[in-house]
Amino acid sequence: MQEKERYLDLPLEDVIGDRFGRYSKYIIQDRALPDARDGLKPVQRRILYAMHVDRNTADKPFRKAAKTVGNVIGNYHPHGDTSVYDAMIRQSQDWKMRHLLVEMHGNNGSIDGDPPAAMRYTEARLSAIASELLSDIDKNTVDFMPNFDDSQEEPVVLPSRFPNLLVNGSTGISSGYATDIPPHHLGEVIDAAIHQMENPGCELDELMNYIKGPDFPTGGTIQGIEGLKKAYETGKGKIVLRGKAEIEDLRGGKQQIIITEIPFEVNKANLVKKMDELRIDKKVDGIAEVRDETDRTGLRIVIELKKDADAQGILHFLYKNTDLQISYNFNMVAISNKTPKLMGLKSMLESYVNHQKDVVTRRTQHDLSKARERAHIVEGLIKAISILDEVIATIRASKDKKDAKDRLQASYGFTEAQAEAIVTLQLYRLTNTDVTILQEEADELQKLIEKLEAILGSEAKLVGEIKRELKAIKKKYADERRTVIEKEIEDLKINLEVVIPSEDVMVTVTKEGYVKRSSMRSYAASNGEPPGMKETDRLLYSLELNTTDTLLLFTKKGSYLFLPVHQLPEIRWKDSGQHVANIISMDNDDQIITAIPIKEFTEDKYLLFATKQGMIKRSVLSEYKAQRNSKALMAVKLKKDDEVVYVSLTDGRQDIFVATHLGYGLWFLEDDVSITGQRTAGVKAINLKKDDFVVSCMAFSPTEQPRLFLVTQRAAYKKMKLTVFEKSTRAKRGLVMLKELKRYPHRVVSLLPVKNNGKVWVRSEKGTLESIDVKTVRSNDRYTNGSFLFDTTDAGEVVEVWYEPGEIDETEPEEDGGNDQQGASEDNSADIDHDPDTPSLF
């Protein structure tokens, strides 16, 4: 029976919920977040208090850090020694704390992220300003609570003679809450606190006349007054913080960038490494060397530039692409009235001022009580000395101390406390001069009592006392502001030619999505060999570009990838490229259909899109300039089950030809397609029959009309002049360009614009690959089905067709001079089923 009572049968979710709730409450209130009154987390408070109790202060010699850590663990903080030592180290690091609370001898880490020496090697003591946090703690100024084993008492909060929460800031993560409070300038915060006391109803703008913004120990420059104001108003806001950099001129026309301050909590070694990687990876042109010349005199990073490099442009590139400029996000959460709160500047100062009023009131009450007690004793001593002989006689006649005290109280009206003071008085004090000294002390005590009573009786005098102490601390400890505040956030415009080495390269894109850039030297060494790629892959695009150009890759699902050429992987011509999905995230089942190189994103160029379901869209090229290129972006809005079949760059004055699966062709002007935005679906290009869809689209100059090369699923092909069609307008049915058969009719797989040379490649579903020399094919009319390339009975139907241009040849072959190569005769089957609407335009 007893065994059963030991265990409770509870649902798991209740137990876990209860335990996690308790744990969350603990880490929110007692671990990760600072108190709004003294700005300290429990572990920090315990470290400072343990050192104070141990008299390990700034006016005494340093003491082993391990001793303090042991005291903290043994008496106040039942956690691991590492957590305590780490917190102690942070309070001693001058690149983390605006005013150090712990002074340390030995290695306490570095701004490069180096670890500190073990606690057995380092020595520590409280700093002078840390003692101000603990000042008057023995005068009942704050509440105490039992420690973890009820053997001692520890303070709930420190008296905090200065607003430490704002001065040193805080950072921490708990359950459901996080905090990021930046450090501020001591003098500014004290001035604002005084103004808050004098004018409790003051506005935020008034406080911001005193507190200009954060003042980081590492200096730097803050940009963005709006973000600051929002942060101080709501507790959340964002500012830009950048390091301090200057451009120096050297002899020989060279320059160098000298960095003397870096943003708060940025690891210097990582920053230098990142800058050097940009140089090594050729992400930026013009950097000759990056050196860290930091020594005991201060931080110094030197970026030596090549001759004629644009120093300002490179500096802007470093601001944008390294942690030389960061975004700092305010999240000012602190524990106020045992509750985590997001606090603005005004509420933080209110918390501190109310705490100080409480502390000074309690201290004054304590001092008043002590002064009254002493005045009472002095009054008894003066009275005793005035009747000294009688007092001595009474004492000598007494049996013991208690009897003496009782007789003094009974005979002369002394109180118990006065009688105690008299009987314990030393003989040397019984001199004639003592009365005057005691009288002086009594007068001073009376003045002190009156002063203390006045402070307790008047809010103005109480505030005056707090102001006096704050001003004394400001005078003693305030130093120069380190962080500069700038109103506007600078827009970092980077001229690509400044930072990217201008170099001509060969760029290739394959059908399976592999991309690369190869140096012209690597390309030249190949002696005309095709680029390296998988056997199953084929080249989609190959052209000489410059590293300052941009490549736009368009996919069948209506996305586009923004790829600056300098970001393409540099790979030898004979080696395979890198898959584009490794550079930019995109859908696994998406497919690259077109690559378009862009020198400049202008307003007078357009991107033209055609889709399988007969839509066409024209958008201004400049809308496709992306600021970020981490993922695929929307190029065209597609309906369900639609896909892009064609994309091209146009000048707005092109002709457009659309071909469909059922054999309709429509020729119209680009001007018929209205201009729409980037994220639009466009307009109807062609009026499709049921079960029909667009297989091809082309845009071409009206003065350079291409020949049309048609291939059907039955491996039939023919070449037509554009003039066999009549120019129409958008959204019509179009003209037929095949002879309709009842049995096994031809369907268009592809219609390609071709010149007088080159080859058309045809691949069947069973892998048969054949090519047709365009020059050898004579032109035909719209009503023939052309010649057969191979028998689809064995090879399977045609699934893919592409054109490979040859060398430029201006000569035009005779129309009847060509031969029908690969032998098969024209399909002149009499089994013709004419569409009654065939000849006319719709």
ChimeraX attribute file (.defattr): number of C-alpha atoms within 10 A of each C-alpha:
attribute: neighborCount
match mode: 1-to-1
recipient: residues
	/A:1	5
	/A:2	6
	/A:3	6
	/A:4	8
	/A:5	8
	/A:6	7
	/A:7	8
	/A:8	7
	/A:9	7
	/A:10	8
	/A:11	8
	/A:12	9
	/A:13	9
	/A:14	10
	/A:15	11
	/A:16	11
	/A:17	11
	/A:18	12
	/A:19	12
	/A:20	13
	/A:21	12
	/A:22	12
	/A:23	12
	/A:24	17
	/A:25	15
	/A:26	14
	/A:27	15
	/A:28	24
	/A:29	20
	/A:30	17
	/A:31	18
	/A:32	24
	/A:33	26
	/A:34	29
	/A:35	26
	/A:36	30
	/A:37	27
	/A:38	24
	/A:39	28
	/A:40	26
	/A:41	23
	/A:42	20
	/A:43	24
	/A:44	20
	/A:45	22
	/A:46	25
	/A:47	24
	/A:48	28
	/A:49	24
	/A:50	21
	/A:51	23
	/A:52	18
	/A:53	10
	/A:54	14
	/A:55	14
	/A:56	21
	/A:57	22
	/A:58	17
	/A:59	11
	/A:60	10
	/A:61	11
	/A:62	17
	/A:63	18
	/A:64	17
	/A:65	22
	/A:66	18
	/A:67	15
	/A:68	24
	/A:69	24
	/A:70	16
	/A:71	17
	/A:72	24
	/A:73	18
	/A:74	13
	/A:75	19
	/A:76	25
	/A:77	20
	/A:78	14
	/A:79	12
	/A:80	10
	/A:81	16
	/A:82	12
	/A:83	13
	/A:84	21
	/A:85	22
	/A:86	15
	/A:87	15
	/A:88	25
	/A:89	24
	/A:90	19
	/A:91	26
	/A:92	24
	/A:93	21
	/A:94	17
	/A:95	19
	/A:96	20
	/A:97	21
	/A:98	25
	/A:99	25
	/A:100	20
	/A:101	26
	/A:102	25
	/A:103	22
	/A:104	23
	/A:105	15
	/A:106	13
	/A:107	16
	/A:108	22
	/A:109	15
	/A:110	15
	/A:111	19
	/A:112	13
	/A:113	13
	/A:114	12
	/A:115	13
	/A:116	17
	/A:117	13
	/A:118	14
	/A:119	23
	/A:120	10
	/A:121	13
	/A:122	19
	/A:123	20
	/A:124	26
	/A:125	28
	/A:126	26
	/A:127	21
	/A:128	16
	/A:129	20
	/A:130	25
	/A:131	20
	/A:132	17
	/A:133	22
	/A:134	21
	/A:135	16
	/A:136	18
	/A:137	21
	/A:138	11
	/A:139	15
	/A:140	16
	/A:141	25
	/A:142	19
	/A:143	14
	/A:144	15
	/A:145	12
	/A:146	13
	/A:147	15
	/A:148	14
	/A:149	11
	/A:150	11
	/A:151	9
	/A:152	12
	/A:153	15
	/A:154	19
	/A:155	19
	/A:156	15
	/A:157	25
	/A:158	28
	/A:159	26
	/A:160	25
	/A:161	24
	/A:162	29
	/A:163	26
	/A:164	24
	/A:165	25
	/A:166	27
	/A:167	25
	/A:168	26
	/A:169	24
	/A:170	24
	/A:171	16
	/A:172	16
	/A:173	14
	/A:174	17
	/A:175	14
	/A:176	7
	/A:177	18
	/A:178	18
	/A:179	25
	/A:180	20
	/A:181	25
	/A:182	25
	/A:183	23
	/A:184	27
	/A:185	26
	/A:186	26
	/A:187	23
	/A:188	23
	/A:189	26
	/A:190	24
	/A:191	19
	/A:192	21
	/A:193	27
	/A:194	22
	/A:195	17
	/A:196	20
	/A:197	21
	/A:198	14
	/A:199	11
	/A:200	13
	/A:201	9
	/A:202	13
	/A:203	12
	/A:204	15
	/A:205	12
	/A:206	13
	/A:207	22
	/A:208	18
	/A:209	12
	/A:210	17
	/A:211	22
	/A:212	18
	/A:213	23
	/A:214	25
	/A:215	29
	/A:216	28
	/A:217	25
	/A:218	24
	/A:219	23
	/A:220	23
	/A:221	22
	/A:222	28
	/A:223	20
	/A:224	17
	/A:225	19
	/A:226	15
	/A:227	21
	/A:228	24
	/A:229	22
	/A:230	16
	/A:231	21
	/A:232	25
	/A:233	18
	/A:234	17
	/A:235	25
	/A:236	22
	/A:237	18
	/A:238	19
	/A:239	21
	/A:240	21
	/A:241	27
	/A:242	25
	/A:243	22
	/A:244	19
	/A:245	19
	/A:246	14
	/A:247	15
	/A:248	12
	/A:249	12
	/A:250	12
	/A:251	6
	/A:252	8
	/A:253	10
	/A:254	15
	/A:255	20
	/A:256	22
	/A:257	21
	/A:258	19
	/A:259	19
	/A:260	19
	/A:261	23
	/A:262	27
	/A:263	26
	/A:264	24
	/A:265	13
	/A:266	19
	/A:267	16
	/A:268	22
	/A:269	14
	/A:270	14
	/A:271	18
	/A:272	20
	/A:273	14
	/A:274	17
	/A:275	22
	/A:276	19
	/A:277	14
	/A:278	16
	/A:279	17
	/A:280	14
	/A:281	11
	/A:282	16
	/A:283	16
	/A:284	23
	/A:285	22
	/A:286	21
	/A:287	24
	/A:288	15
	/A:289	15
	/A:290	20
	/A:291	15
	/A:292	15
	/A:293	13
	/A:294	13
	/A:295	8
	/A:296	5
	/A:297	6
	/A:298	9
	/A:299	17
	/A:300	17
	/A:301	20
	/A:302	20
	/A:303	24
	/A:304	20
	/A:305	21
	/A:306	17
	/A:307	15
	/A:308	11
	/A:309	19
	/A:310	18
	/A:311	25
	/A:312	14
	/A:313	20
	/A:314	23
	/A:315	20
	/A:316	19
	/A:317	21
	/A:318	19
	/A:319	17
	/A:320	17
	/A:321	15
	/A:322	15
	/A:323	23
	/A:324	26
	/A:325	23
	/A:326	20
	/A:327	14
	/A:328	19
	/A:329	19
	/A:330	21
	/A:331	22
	/A:332	28
	/A:333	27
	/A:334	31
	/A:335	22
	/A:336	18
	/A:337	11
	/A:338	12
	/A:339	13
	/A:340	19
	/A:341	17
	/A:342	19
	/A:343	23
	/A:344	21
	/A:345	21
	/A:346	23
	/A:347	18
	/A:348	24
	/A:349	26
	/A:350	18
	/A:351	18
	/A:352	24
	/A:353	22
	/A:354	12
	/A:355	22
	/A:356	23
	/A:357	17
	/A:358	16
	/A:359	24
	/A:360	23
	/A:361	18
	/A:362	17
	/A:363	21
	/A:364	22
	/A:365	19
	/A:366	16
	/A:367	17
	/A:368	20
	/A:369	14
	/A:370	14
	/A:371	20
	/A:372	15
	/A:373	15
	/A:374	17
	/A:375	20
	/A:376	16
	/A:377	22
	/A:378	22
	/A:379	17
	/A:380	21
	/A:381	23
	/A:382	18
	/A:383	16
	/A:384	22
	/A:385	20
	/A:386	13
	/A:387	12
	/A:388	14
	/A:389	11
	/A:390	15
	/A:391	21
	/A:392	16
	/A:393	10
	/A:394	16
	/A:395	19
	/A:396	11
	/A:397	12
	/A:398	15
	/A:399	9
	/A:400	10
	/A:401	14
	/A:402	13
	/A:403	14
	/A:404	22
	/A:405	23
	/A:406	16
	/A:407	19
	/A:408	26
	/A:409	17
	/A:410	11
	/A:411	11
	/A:412	14
	/A:413	12
	/A:414	22
	/A:415	17
	/A:416	14
	/A:417	15
	/A:418	23
	/A:419	25
	/A:420	20
	/A:421	16
	/A:422	23
	/A:423	16
	/A:424	9
	/A:425	12
	/A:426	9
	/A:427	7
	/A:428	7
	/A:429	11
	/A:430	13
	/A:431	9
	/A:432	10
	/A:433	9
	/A:434	15
	/A:435	19
	/A:436	11
	/A:437	12
	/A:438	17
	/A:439	15
	/A:440	13
	/A:441	16
	/A:442	20
	/A:443	13
	/A:444	14
	/A:445	21
	/A:446	15
	/A:447	13
	/A:448	16
	/A:449	20
	/A:450	13
	/A:451	15
	/A:452	22
	/A:453	14
	/A:454	14
	/A:455	20
	/A:456	18
	/A:457	11
	/A:458	11
	/A:459	13
	/A:460	14
	/A:461	15
	/A:462	20
	/A:463	18
	/A:464	16
	/A:465	14
	/A:466	21
	/A:467	19
	/A:468	11
	/A:469	13
	/A:470	20
	/A:471	16
	/A:472	11
	/A:473	18
	/A:474	17
	/A:475	11
	/A:476	10
	/A:477	12
	/A:478	16
	/A:479	12
	/A:480	9
	/A:481	16
	/A:482	18
	/A:483	25
	/A:484	18
	/A:485	17
	/A:486	14
	/A:487	12
	/A:488	13
	/A:489	15
	/A:490	11
	/A:491	8
	/A:492	12
	/A:493	10
	/A:494	15
	/A:495	14
	/A:496	18
	/A:497	15
	/A:498	19
	/A:499	24
	/A:500	18
	/A:501	17
	/A:502	15
	/A:503	12
	/A:504	16
	/A:505	22
	/A:506	23
	/A:507	28
	/A:508	23
	/A:509	26
	/A:510	24
	/A:511	16
	/A:512	18
	/A:513	22
	/A:514	22
	/A:515	24
	/A:516	26
	/A:517	29
	/A:518	23
	/A:519	17
	/A:520	17
	/A:521	12
	/A:522	15
	/A:523	19
	/A:524	11
	/A:525	11
	/A:526	14
	/A:527	8
	/A:528	8
	/A:529	11
	/A:530	13
	/A:531	23
	/A:532	17
	/A:533	20
	/A:534	13
	/A:535	6
	/A:536	7
	/A:537	13
	/A:538	17
	/A:539	17
	/A:540	18
	/A:541	16
	/A:542	17
	/A:543	12
	/A:544	15
	/A:545	19
	/A:546	20
	/A:547	23
	/A:548	22
	/A:549	18
	/A:550	22
	/A:551	21
	/A:552	18
	/A:553	22
	/A:554	27
	/A:555	26
	/A:556	21
	/A:557	23
	/A:558	25
	/A:559	23
	/A:560	22
	/A:561	27
	/A:562	22
	/A:563	21
	/A:564	18
	/A:565	23
	/A:566	23
	/A:567	18
	/A:568	20
	/A:569	17
	/A:570	19
	/A:571	18
	/A:572	20
	/A:573	26
	/A:574	16
	/A:575	13
	/A:576	17
	/A:577	26
	/A:578	19
	/A:579	16
	/A:580	21
	/A:581	16
	/A:582	9
	/A:583	17
	/A:584	14
	/A:585	14
	/A:586	19
	/A:587	12
	/A:588	7
	/A:589	7
	/A:590	13
	/A:591	18
	/A:592	22
	/A:593	20
	/A:594	21
	/A:595	21
	/A:596	14
	/A:597	20
	/A:598	18
	/A:599	12
	/A:600	13
	/A:601	15
	/A:602	14
	/A:603	12
	/A:604	11
	/A:605	17
	/A:606	22
	/A:607	22
	/A:608	26
	/A:609	24
	/A:610	28
	/A:611	29
	/A:612	22
	/A:613	25
	/A:614	25
	/A:615	22
	/A:616	27
	/A:617	26
	/A:618	29
	/A:619	26
	/A:620	22
	/A:621	21
	/A:622	16
	/A:623	16
	/A:624	21
	/A:625	15
	/A:626	11
	/A:627	7
	/A:628	9
	/A:629	15
	/A:630	13
	/A:631	16
	/A:632	19
	/A:633	19
	/A:634	18
	/A:635	24
	/A:636	27
	/A:637	18
	/A:638	22
	/A:639	11
	/A:640	7
	/A:641	8
	/A:642	17
	/A:643	20
	/A:644	26
	/A:645	21
	/A:646	23
	/A:647	26
	/A:648	18
	/A:649	18
	/A:650	21
	/A:651	15
	/A:652	19
	/A:653	13
	/A:654	17
	/A:655	21
	/A:656	24
	/A:657	25
	/A:658	24
	/A:659	28
	/A:660	29
	/A:661	22
	/A:662	24
	/A:663	26
	/A:664	23
	/A:665	25
	/A:666	27
	/A:667	25
	/A:668	23
	/A:669	19
	/A:670	23
	/A:671	15
	/A:672	14
	/A:673	21
	/A:674	12
	/A:675	18
	/A:676	14
	/A:677	15
	/A:678	20
	/A:679	15
	/A:680	16
	/A:681	21
	/A:682	24
	/A:683	19
	/A:684	18
	/A:685	28
	/A:686	28
	/A:687	19
	/A:688	20
	/A:689	11
	/A:690	7
	/A:691	8
	/A:692	17
	/A:693	21
	/A:694	28
	/A:695	22
	/A:696	23
	/A:697	28
	/A:698	22
	/A:699	24
	/A:700	18
	/A:701	14
	/A:702	12
	/A:703	8
	/A:704	9
	/A:705	16
	/A:706	19
	/A:707	19
	/A:708	20
	/A:709	22
	/A:710	26
	/A:711	28
	/A:712	26
	/A:713	20
	/A:714	25
	/A:715	27
	/A:716	25
	/A:717	24
	/A:718	25
	/A:719	24
	/A:720	22
	/A:721	16
	/A:722	16
	/A:723	10
	/A:724	12
	/A:725	18
	/A:726	15
	/A:727	17
	/A:728	16
	/A:729	21
	/A:730	24
	/A:731	19
	/A:732	18
	/A:733	21
	/A:734	30
	/A:735	23
	/A:736	23
	/A:737	24
	/A:738	24
	/A:739	22
	/A:740	23
	/A:741	17
	/A:742	10
	/A:743	10
	/A:744	8
	/A:745	16
	/A:746	21
	/A:747	20
	/A:748	25
	/A:749	25
	/A:750	25
	/A:751	28
	/A:752	20
	/A:753	20
	/A:754	21
	/A:755	22
	/A:756	21
	/A:757	20
	/A:758	19
	/A:759	19
	/A:760	21
	/A:761	15
	/A:762	23
	/A:763	19
	/A:764	21
	/A:765	13
	/A:766	13
	/A:767	13
	/A:768	15
	/A:769	15
	/A:770	16
	/A:771	17
	/A:772	17
	/A:773	15
	/A:774	23
	/A:775	19
	/A:776	18
	/A:777	24
	/A:778	19
	/A:779	18
	/A:780	18
	/A:781	17
	/A:782	20
	/A:783	13
	/A:784	16
	/A:785	27
	/A:786	29
	/A:787	23
	/A:788	22
	/A:789	21
	/A:790	22
	/A:791	13
	/A:792	18
	/A:793	8
	/A:794	10
	/A:795	16
	/A:796	18
	/A:797	21
	/A:798	25
	/A:799	17
	/A:800	15
	/A:801	20
	/A:802	15
	/A:803	18
	/A:804	15
	/A:805	14
	/A:806	13
	/A:807	8
	/A:808	10
	/A:809	10
	/A:810	9
	/A:811	8
	/A:812	10
	/A:813	14
	/A:814	11
	/A:815	12
	/A:816	11
	/A:817	11
	/A:818	14
	/A:819	12
	/A:820	17
	/A:821	14
	/A:822	13
	/A:823	11
	/A:824	14
	/A:825	13
	/A:826	15
	/A:827	14
	/A:828	13
	/A:829	11
	/A:830	7
	/A:831	11
	/A:832	13
	/A:833	12
	/A:834	12
	/A:835	10
	/A:836	7
	/A:837	11
	/A:838	17
	/A:839	13
	/A:840	11
	/A:841	16
	/A:842	15
